[in-house]
């Protein structure tokens, strides 16, 4: 189905709010074989909205609109739909009762303005909103389905799942696609592309997309036939095997957790320059308590000595940012936490604190496994504190995953 998603709101076009609704909608449509041809963000301007919606009804088979259904003066979607479909607003008693129920539960008096949310365009099918006050609206023409949904993400998603997608599925029946996401780490997009291009022909209806992130690249394969997808995946896996770590919903943290559980190993971490962000990543996986003992942030020299048994002589001679301190931090967290595996980091995140000998971006990462200790040096550069911290955490995870996979 030829599809457009229209997101409405000044907060989106001004850049104050990320257009996450459109992203979620597009992903929700994909299993039904629908990829939006266009995603459009518009201000709360009635004239512009009317022009774009009229145009969409002529050009597309499916129009999804989100935002602008609230009760305030800047919520202009309903008035525009009334003009576009040449109808009028009528009060719906069932919708009004549902709106009032939303205020009964928390015991708050309903502002009179909210009664207007029960005013719906005559001729539209009402999509009951059990998760908020603004109902969804469904218009059907000879050639197009148009859905108007609230902009609140929680409400939009539930209406999509329970009301919109079942209706779309009937129209898009039989057009579902097969898809897989192959996840890699430690190789750039261009290098990965070169390797895959050498494979040659992968299938007529195969669609491949590279999705690069910091230190990682996902390869999304989509095909109308599952057999085509399987053949392409088998060929691609042969060249990406050294960098492949998982598929679909796998994350490096999730894979690390699975390996630790499988091998019955316990992990602990000692961080300085990252302020605990590595531990946040590891514990983002449900059930992390099965294998992650603790993560400590030893920012000061005193903390490194007291908590990790880093020697004062090492700090005086080499400084906190050094391979020697990273080594003792990794050893120390293993000993004090009773862990099989210890990971540490110390560095100059910036933007200040760097010197000629130890510039901003210099980081040391330590890895300890049952007494064996290694340290790696990284020079991330002066791209900003947050970026250096993120790079450090990613490097820690990448190295940990590689080491655990080899055990």
JOGIGI-V948600 format. One line per field, one symbol per residue. phi: phi as a letter, one per 40 degrees, with the letter a starting at -180 (. if undefined). psi: psi as a letter, one per 40 degrees, with the letter a starting at -180 (. if undefined). A space follows every 10 residues. Layout:
# JOGIGI-V948600
phi=???
psi=???
This chain:
# JOGIGI-V948600
phi=.cbbbbbbic ccccgcbccc ccccdccccd ccgbbdcabb bbccbccccc cccccccccb cbbbbbhgbc cccccbccdc cccccfbacb cbcccccccc ccccccgbcc cdcccccccb ccgcccbdbc babcccbbbb bcbabbbbbc ccdccdcccc ccbcdcccdc ccdgbcbcaa bcbbagaccc cccccccccg cbhcccbbbc bcbcgabcbb bbacbccccc ccccccdccb dcbcbiafcc bdcccdcccc cccfbbbabb bbccggcccc cccccdgccc bbcabbbbcc cdcccccbgc cccccccbgc cacccccccc cccccccgcc bbbbaaabcg cbgcbccbcd hcbbbbbbbf gcbbbbbbbc gbchcccccc cccccccccd ccccccc
psi=hhiihhhhhd dddeedhigd dddddddddd eeehhhdihh hiighddddd dddddddddi dhhhhhieea eidegedddd ddddefaihi hhdddddddd dddddefhhh iddedeeehi hheihhhhhe eaehiiihih adeihhhhii ehdddddddd dddddddddd dfheeiiiii hhhiieiidd dddddddeda heidehhhhh giaheihihh hhidhddddd ddddddddee deeheaibei iddddddddd ddefihiiih iceefedddd ddeehheded ehdihihgdi dddddddefh hddddddeid gidddddddd ddddddefid hhhiihagda eieiiddgih ehihhihhhf dhhihihige afeidddddd dddddddddd ddddde.
